[in-house]
Amino acid sequence: MNVYLQRYLGLDEERAFDRPTGFPSLKTLEKDYIRFLLDVTGRNRAEVSRILAISRSTLYHKISRYGIGDDRANTSAL
């Protein structure tokens, strides 16, 4: 299993899946994973798009759709 998903779900290698309740949707996972990659790469969108193997315009579209803003810009607006 992907290490990111393991950490996200709080799982260890031996855990069995008895029932699927409480698991996040694919949309939620995608949004959180993009946010995670932006944090890890220092908000380098070109690098994130390479990691995800998508175009930068697709990444910008997903960032806009999920409302993942630049945290620095959001704090200055307060």
Residue pairs with C-beta under 8 A, 6 or more apart in sequence:
1 11
1 13
4 33
4 36
5 11
5 29
6 12
6 13
8 24
8 29
8 32
9 23
24 32
30 62
30 66
31 66
31 68
34 48
34 52
34 59
34 62
34 63
34 66
34 68
35 68
37 47
37 48
37 51
37 52
38 44
38 45
38 48
38 68
41 47
41 48
41 51
43 70
45 56
45 59
45 60
45 63
46 56
48 59
49 55
49 56
49 58
49 59
52 59
54 62
62 68
